[in-house]
Amino acid sequence: MSVCRPVHSDLEISWLDMARRQTATLRTLRPTPPVWEIRLDLEYAPGAGSYVLADFGGPVREPLFPSVVDDTGFCTIVPRGHAATRLLPNTPIDVIGPLGQGFRRSAVGYALDRLLLIAEADELPWLQPLYQAAPAVALVVEATTRGRLPPPARFPPTLELTLVTRDGSMGYLGPLESDGSTPVGVERALPRVRELVAWAECICIAGDMARYPALARLVQEVRFHPQPGFAQALVRVPMPCGVGVCDICRVTTRHGERRACVDGPVFDLMDFLE
């Protein structure tokens, strides 16, 4: 039985004609439990927060976000058992992109000196391309427990690193936006995060979208009326079409529904303020 591919609308065909269609080469793949890292050589690689749609032989294309970007391509992370992990090195992969609105360091209108990155541990790879995006970069990483945090030795020594665990087993006690009761001998993350929000000229966030309203309130409390683009948040949801016609990636903001594949996947954090 043949596999049916989705029928493209005229709008989608027009967009795909304008989008850059490329052939990536799978250069390397290696397990980094619990996920796999794959390296793709690509002439025009996506930047931090943007993506390409890759054809791995399934019924729809899959979005790939970069965890490392350089002059010859990018690395990304895929789950164990993903179709890419069954491919051989040097396999060609048809991709479309780069697509979407990525992190915009120019949104503040001047060259950044102080950048704050905030990530849940599982979403941290998508902020890695920003580790050297400004002369001073601070990173806040939160995990449920110390075993879910990357070892500090994995981070560049130039990063100002703040570790947060929800059980208080390492670093500050989370959640980072919470000011609840604190056990003796443990320090809450919230005061530290407030200091960093006040220090930063731009904030880039990758985490659970359900937490974005609380983080938006935190930023508003510290900065009062932050300028557009001061705080930016990545929304990773299924984006099979990449052109905003399938409605699967709809995201609710205070300005109404938006489509992550074209209006995002990076949004102004204040769009989630309730």
Backbone torsions as a table, in degrees:
resi	resn	phi	psi	omega
1	MET	NA	131.9	-179.9
2	SER	-76.8	153.4	177.0
3	VAL	-92.5	126.6	-179.0
4	CYS	-85.5	128.2	174.2
5	ARG	-88.0	152.1	179.5
6	PRO	-64.7	143.7	177.8
7	VAL	-80.3	128.1	-179.1
8	HIS	-85.5	137.5	174.1
9	SER	-74.0	166.9	177.7
10	ASP	-59.7	-38.2	179.4
11	LEU	-62.5	-43.5	-178.6
12	GLU	-66.5	-41.5	179.5
13	ILE	-62.3	-42.0	178.4
14	SER	-60.5	-44.1	-179.3
15	TRP	-65.6	-43.1	-178.8
16	LEU	-66.0	-29.8	175.5
17	ASP	-64.3	-36.7	-179.1
18	MET	-79.8	-31.5	-178.7
19	ALA	-69.2	158.2	-178.0
20	ARG	-85.6	116.0	176.0
21	ARG	-96.9	128.9	-173.8
22	GLN	-135.1	164.9	171.5
23	THR	-112.8	115.4	175.8
24	ALA	-89.7	155.4	175.3
25	THR	-116.9	123.3	176.2
26	LEU	-71.1	109.9	-174.8
27	ARG	-90.2	-49.6	179.7
28	THR	-143.6	158.1	171.0
29	LEU	-148.0	139.8	-178.5
30	ARG	-150.9	145.0	177.2
31	PRO	-74.9	133.2	171.5
32	THR	-130.7	74.6	-170.0
33	PRO	-42.8	135.3	10.0
34	PRO	-93.3	16.4	-177.2
35	VAL	-126.6	-179.4	175.2
36	TRP	-119.6	144.1	172.5
37	GLU	-105.1	129.7	176.5
38	ILE	-120.1	147.0	179.8
39	ARG	-113.4	126.0	179.6
40	LEU	-118.0	126.1	170.0
41	ASP	-81.6	129.7	-174.9
42	LEU	-155.1	134.7	-176.1
43	GLU	-64.6	-45.5	-179.2
44	TYR	-117.3	96.3	-175.9
45	ALA	-87.5	151.8	175.6
46	PRO	-71.8	149.3	174.7
47	GLY	-88.4	179.9	-178.2
48	ALA	-57.6	123.8	177.9
49	GLY	89.9	-16.9	173.3
50	SER	-94.8	-178.0	-170.5
51	TYR	-155.8	168.8	167.3
52	VAL	-121.0	154.5	173.9
53	LEU	-101.0	119.9	-174.3
54	ALA	-108.5	142.6	177.8
55	ASP	-99.0	107.7	176.6
56	PHE	-105.2	17.5	176.9
57	GLY	93.9	-0.6	178.6
58	GLY	-84.3	-176.6	-177.9
59	PRO	-69.5	-24.4	178.3
60	VAL	-136.8	159.9	176.3
61	ARG	-73.6	157.8	-178.4
62	GLU	-117.7	136.3	177.5
63	PRO	-74.4	136.0	175.1
64	LEU	-120.7	124.4	177.9
65	PHE	-102.3	146.8	-178.6
66	PRO	-82.6	138.2	170.1
67	SER	-103.9	-21.3	174.1
68	VAL	-143.9	137.1	178.7
69	VAL	-130.2	135.4	173.6
70	ASP	-144.7	-167.5	-172.9
71	ASP	-70.1	-18.7	-175.1
72	THR	-112.3	-1.4	180.0
73	GLY	157.2	-148.3	-177.4
74	PHE	-155.8	161.2	171.4
75	CYS	-106.7	153.8	174.8
76	THR	-145.3	170.9	-177.9
77	ILE	-115.7	133.4	176.0
78	VAL	-129.6	153.2	-179.7
79	PRO	-71.7	160.2	175.6
80	ARG	-59.3	135.6	-179.1
81	GLY	88.4	-2.2	178.2
82	HIS	-62.2	150.8	-178.6
83	ALA	-56.8	-32.6	-178.8
84	ALA	-64.1	-28.9	-177.3
85	THR	-73.1	-9.6	179.0
86	ARG	-100.8	3.4	179.6
87	LEU	-90.0	158.5	177.8
88	LEU	-94.5	151.3	173.9
89	PRO	-53.7	146.5	-179.0
90	ASN	77.0	7.8	175.1
91	THR	-69.9	130.5	175.7
92	PRO	-78.0	142.8	-179.7
93	ILE	-131.4	125.7	178.8
94	ASP	-77.5	125.8	180.0
95	VAL	-131.6	155.3	173.2
96	ILE	-121.2	131.1	178.8
97	GLY	140.6	-172.6	7.7
98	PRO	-66.3	149.9	-178.8
99	LEU	-129.2	162.0	171.8
100	GLY	83.8	172.5	177.9
101	GLN	-98.9	112.1	-179.2
102	GLY	-89.7	-169.5	176.5
103	PHE	-66.1	135.4	-173.1
104	ARG	-117.5	94.3	179.0
105	ARG	-67.7	-22.9	-179.8
106	SER	-81.5	-3.7	-175.2
107	ALA	-62.0	-28.1	-178.5
108	VAL	-80.2	-7.9	173.0
109	GLY	90.9	3.8	178.9
110	TYR	-157.1	166.5	179.8
111	ALA	-65.9	131.7	-177.0
112	LEU	-77.2	140.9	169.0
113	ASP	-108.0	-31.8	-173.5
114	ARG	-131.3	113.0	-177.7
115	LEU	-118.1	131.9	176.9
116	LEU	-110.1	127.3	175.7
117	LEU	-111.1	134.1	178.7
118	ILE	-130.0	126.8	-176.5
119	ALA	-147.2	144.0	161.2
120	GLU	-74.7	147.7	-170.6
121	ALA	-55.9	-40.2	-177.9
122	ASP	-69.3	-22.0	-178.9
123	GLU	-100.9	0.6	-176.4
124	LEU	-57.6	-37.3	-177.2
125	PRO	-53.5	-30.5	-174.0
126	TRP	-77.2	-10.4	174.4
127	LEU	-100.2	-9.6	-177.2
128	GLN	-56.9	-35.4	178.6
129	PRO	-64.2	-10.2	-178.7
130	LEU	-99.5	4.3	-175.4
131	TYR	-59.0	-27.4	-179.5
132	GLN	-121.7	31.2	-175.3
133	ALA	-82.1	-5.6	178.9
134	ALA	-152.4	160.4	178.2
135	PRO	-58.6	-35.8	178.0
136	ALA	-124.2	118.6	-178.9
137	VAL	-125.2	125.7	174.8
138	ALA	-109.6	140.4	-177.7
139	LEU	-127.1	127.8	173.2
140	VAL	-111.5	122.4	179.8
141	VAL	-120.4	128.6	179.8
142	GLU	-117.5	139.8	175.0
143	ALA	-140.5	166.7	-180.0
144	THR	-67.6	-37.5	-178.6
145	THR	-153.0	167.4	-173.0
146	ARG	-60.3	-31.1	179.3
147	GLY	-66.9	-15.3	179.4
148	ARG	-96.0	-4.8	178.1
149	LEU	-86.9	141.5	171.9
150	PRO	-65.1	147.5	176.2
151	PRO	-60.1	137.8	179.7
152	PRO	-54.3	-28.6	-178.6
153	ALA	-65.5	-16.7	-179.9
154	ARG	-76.9	-13.2	-175.9
155	PHE	-93.8	145.2	175.9
156	PRO	-59.5	142.0	-178.1
157	PRO	-64.9	-16.0	-179.7
158	THR	-77.5	-15.9	179.8
159	LEU	-75.2	137.9	169.6
160	GLU	-88.1	103.9	-167.1
161	LEU	-99.2	131.5	173.7
162	THR	-124.4	118.7	-179.4
163	LEU	-101.4	139.6	-178.2
164	VAL	-134.2	133.4	173.6
165	THR	-126.3	143.6	-177.4
166	ARG	-73.6	-20.5	177.7
167	ASP	-101.3	2.5	178.4
168	GLY	73.4	14.4	-176.7
169	SER	-75.4	-15.3	177.4
170	MET	-157.8	139.2	177.6
171	GLY	67.7	-146.4	-180.0
172	TYR	-80.1	159.3	178.2
173	LEU	-87.8	127.8	176.7
174	GLY	-100.5	-174.0	-0.1
175	PRO	-63.4	150.9	-170.9
176	LEU	-67.8	-18.4	178.8
177	GLU	-98.8	6.7	-175.5
178	SER	-100.2	142.3	176.0
179	ASP	-118.8	35.0	-179.0
180	GLY	-70.1	-174.9	-179.2
181	SER	-62.4	150.9	-175.8
182	THR	-125.4	127.1	176.2
183	PRO	-61.8	155.8	178.7
184	VAL	-61.3	134.6	177.1
185	GLY	85.6	2.8	180.0
186	VAL	-120.3	141.9	-178.7
187	GLU	-110.6	131.0	178.3
188	ARG	-67.7	148.4	179.8
189	ALA	-76.5	-28.3	-170.7
190	LEU	-54.7	-48.2	179.4
191	PRO	-59.0	-39.3	178.3
192	ARG	-64.8	-42.0	179.8
193	VAL	-65.4	-39.7	177.1
194	ARG	-59.4	-42.5	178.0
195	GLU	-59.3	-43.6	-177.7
196	LEU	-69.8	-37.7	177.2
197	VAL	-63.1	-40.0	177.3
198	ALA	-66.9	-32.5	-178.5
199	TRP	-75.9	-33.7	-168.0
200	ALA	-73.8	150.9	169.3
201	GLU	-97.4	-16.9	177.7
202	CYS	-158.9	146.8	180.0
203	ILE	-127.2	132.8	175.6
204	CYS	-122.0	130.7	-170.5
205	ILE	-128.2	140.9	172.9
206	ALA	-137.1	116.5	-178.1
207	GLY	-171.3	-160.7	178.6
208	ASP	-74.7	124.5	-177.5
209	MET	-60.2	-26.0	179.6
210	ALA	-63.4	-20.0	-179.8
211	ARG	-91.1	-9.6	-174.4
212	TYR	-63.5	-37.6	176.2
213	PRO	-58.9	-41.8	179.3
214	ALA	-67.4	-38.5	178.1
215	LEU	-68.6	-35.6	176.9
216	ALA	-63.6	-40.3	177.2
217	ARG	-64.2	-39.5	178.4
218	LEU	-60.1	-47.1	179.8
219	VAL	-62.4	-42.2	179.7
220	GLN	-63.8	-39.0	179.4
221	GLU	-63.6	-35.2	-177.7
222	VAL	-84.8	-41.5	-172.3
223	ARG	-105.3	-3.5	177.6
224	PHE	65.2	-77.6	-179.9
225	HIS	-128.0	75.6	-178.6
226	PRO	-63.0	143.9	179.6
227	GLN	-69.9	155.0	178.4
228	PRO	-54.7	134.6	179.2
229	GLY	86.8	-4.4	178.6
230	PHE	-62.5	-44.0	177.9
231	ALA	-119.0	124.7	-176.7
232	GLN	-124.4	141.1	-174.2
233	ALA	-131.3	133.4	178.9
234	LEU	-85.3	131.2	176.4
235	VAL	-114.6	111.1	179.8
236	ARG	-105.5	108.6	177.3
237	VAL	-133.7	166.7	176.0
238	PRO	-57.4	132.6	-179.7
239	MET	-136.3	71.1	-171.8
240	PRO	-71.2	-26.2	-174.6
241	CYS	-98.6	-35.6	-179.6
242	GLY	76.5	5.3	-175.7
243	VAL	-128.8	2.3	176.1
244	GLY	79.5	20.4	-177.6
245	VAL	-107.1	-17.6	-174.7
246	CYS	-87.7	-16.0	176.5
247	ASP	69.1	7.0	-179.4
248	ILE	-73.1	-29.8	-173.2
249	CYS	-98.8	25.4	-179.5
250	ARG	-62.6	135.9	-179.5
251	VAL	-126.8	131.4	179.3
252	THR	-87.8	124.2	176.8
253	THR	-124.7	174.1	179.2
254	ARG	-72.2	-7.8	175.2
255	HIS	-101.3	11.4	-178.3
256	GLY	104.7	-170.4	-179.0
257	GLU	-77.1	137.4	175.0
258	ARG	-127.1	161.6	179.6
259	ARG	-109.2	121.6	-172.9
260	ALA	-61.3	-31.9	-173.2
261	CYS	-69.3	-29.2	-178.2
262	VAL	-117.3	-39.7	178.1
263	ASP	-79.4	-23.3	176.2
264	GLY	-121.3	-142.9	7.7
265	PRO	-78.7	-1.1	173.9
266	VAL	-99.7	124.9	-179.0
267	PHE	-118.2	160.4	169.3
268	ASP	-66.2	125.5	-177.9
269	LEU	-56.1	-34.9	-177.3
270	MET	-68.2	-12.4	174.1
271	ASP	-67.3	-15.4	-179.5
272	PHE	-102.0	7.7	178.8
273	LEU	-68.3	126.8	-177.8
274	GLU	-95.5	NA	NA
